[in-house]
């Protein structure tokens, strides 16, 4: 059974930085990302929907630039769950939100950097301006993804993260992690 791919691969007229798609997102966080239609799913919704299914796969065939963006976001969700799972005590929703927001704005490697773990699958940005744009875009997307992940984790109202999500904290999509 093959892994699930991004539905945004078929989009025409999408901006790319390196060979990653820069897709619109629904967000209140300032940044360079194009604004998506509020009534339709964006790449972050798709990431949260496909995370648990795709994290079971060790291989992933990249079918387009949106798949590259999806891979980075799935690996970020995995890192978020690992960070919450490594806390000494079970974090409250506010603590989890602060922790993941800090993780999302921390300095991170982008495609083309020497310590980026997936450089063999990603092309570097064409220029320094493209690299800065990609870093700002990924920072904005990571912040929004962290906020929506916390909403999903604590949706049941018990004040504890969902065990159905936290059970994936040790799973590694493609046996990789964005942490170096």
C-alpha positions in Angstrom: 0.0 0.0 0.0 1.5 3.3 -1.0 1.8 6.4 1.2 -0.6 9.2 0.9 0.5 12.2 -1.3 -0.4 15.8 -1.2 -3.5 16.9 -3.2 -1.7 20.2 -3.9 0.7 18.5 -6.3 -1.9 19.1 -9.1 -2.0 22.9 -8.4 -0.8 25.0 -11.3 0.8 28.4 -10.8 2.2 27.7 -7.4 5.4 29.5 -6.2 8.4 27.4 -5.5 11.5 28.0 -3.4 14.2 25.5 -4.3 12.0 22.6 -5.4 9.5 23.0 -2.5 6.0 24.4 -3.0 5.1 27.6 -1.2 1.4 27.0 -0.6 -1.3 29.2 0.8 -2.3 28.7 4.4 -5.1 29.8 6.7 -3.4 31.8 9.4 -3.5 34.8 11.7 0.3 34.7 12.0 2.2 37.4 10.0 4.5 36.1 7.4 5.1 35.8 3.6 2.7 32.8 3.1 -0.1 33.5 0.7 -3.5 33.5 2.4 -5.8 30.5 1.7 -9.6 30.4 1.4 -11.0 29.8 4.9 -13.6 27.3 3.5 -11.1 24.9 2.0 -8.4 22.7 3.4 -4.8 24.0 3.3 -1.4 22.2 3.5 -1.5 22.3 7.3 -4.9 20.6 7.5 -3.7 18.0 5.0 -0.5 17.4 7.1 -2.6 16.8 10.3 -4.9 14.5 8.4 -2.2 12.5 6.8 0.4 12.4 9.6 -0.7 9.3 11.4 -1.2 7.3 8.3 2.0 8.4 6.6 4.2 8.1 9.7 3.8 4.3 9.4 5.7 4.3 6.0 9.4 4.0 5.7 9.4 4.9 2.0 7.8 7.9 0.3 7.9 8.5 -3.4 7.9 12.3 -4.0 5.4 13.1 -6.8 5.7 16.9 -6.8 6.8 20.0 -4.9 3.8 19.9 -2.5 5.0 16.5 -1.4 8.3 18.0 -0.3 6.5 20.6 1.8 4.3 17.8 3.2 7.4 15.8 4.2 8.9 18.6 6.1 5.7 19.4 7.9 5.1 15.7 8.9 8.6 15.5 10.2 8.0 18.7 12.2 4.8 17.2 13.7 6.8 14.2 14.7 9.4 16.4 16.4 6.6 18.3 18.2 5.1 15.1 19.6 8.6 13.9 20.7 9.2 17.2 22.5 5.9 16.9 24.4 6.5 13.3 25.2 9.9 14.0 26.6 8.6 16.4 29.2 9.0 15.3 32.8 5.3 15.9 33.5 2.3 15.8 31.2 2.1 19.4 29.8 -1.1 21.4 30.1 -2.5 22.9 26.9 -0.9 26.3 27.7 2.5 24.7 28.5 2.4 22.7 25.3 1.5 25.7 23.2 4.4 27.7 24.6 6.8 24.8 24.2 5.8 24.1 20.6 5.8 27.8 19.6 9.3 28.0 20.9 10.3 24.9 18.9 8.7 26.4 15.8 10.7 29.7 15.9 14.0 28.1 16.9 16.7 28.2 14.3 16.4 25.3 11.9 18.2 24.1 8.8 16.5 24.6 5.4 17.1 22.7 2.2 20.6 23.5 0.9 22.1 24.0 4.4 24.9 21.6 5.3 23.0 20.1 8.3 19.6 19.7 6.6 18.8 15.9 6.9 17.1 15.5 3.5 19.4 17.4 1.2 19.5 14.5 -1.3 15.7 15.0 -1.9 15.6 18.8 -1.9 17.2 21.4 -4.2 18.7 24.5 -2.6 17.1 27.8 -3.1 18.3 29.7 -6.1 19.4 32.8 -4.3 20.0 34.3 -0.9 16.7 36.1 -1.2 14.9 32.8 -2.0 16.6 31.2 1.0 15.4 34.0 3.3 11.9 33.8 1.9 11.8 30.0 2.4 13.0 30.3 6.0 10.3 33.0 6.8 7.7 30.8 5.1 8.6 27.7 7.0 8.7 29.6 10.2 5.2 30.9 9.7 3.9 27.5 8.6 5.6 25.8 11.6 4.0 28.3 14.0 0.6 27.8 12.5 1.0 24.0 12.5 2.1 24.0 16.1 -1.0 26.0 17.1 -3.3 23.7 15.2 -1.6 20.6 16.6 -2.1 21.7 20.2 -5.8 22.3 19.4 -6.0 18.7 18.0 -4.1 17.2 20.9 -6.2 18.8 23.6 -9.6 18.7 21.7 -11.2 16.3 24.2 -11.2 18.8 27.1 -9.4 16.6 29.7 -6.4 18.8 29.9 -4.1 16.0 28.8 -2.9 15.3 25.2 -4.7 12.7 23.2 -3.2 9.2 23.7 -4.1 8.5 20.1 -1.8 11.2 18.9 0.9 10.8 21.5 1.3 7.1 20.6 3.1 8.3 17.5 5.8 10.2 19.4 8.4 7.5 18.8 7.4 6.8 15.2 9.7 8.3 12.6 8.4 9.0 9.1 11.0 7.7 6.6 13.2 6.9 9.7 14.1 10.6 9.7 13.9 13.5 12.0 14.4 17.3 11.4 16.4 17.5 14.6 20.1 17.1 14.1 
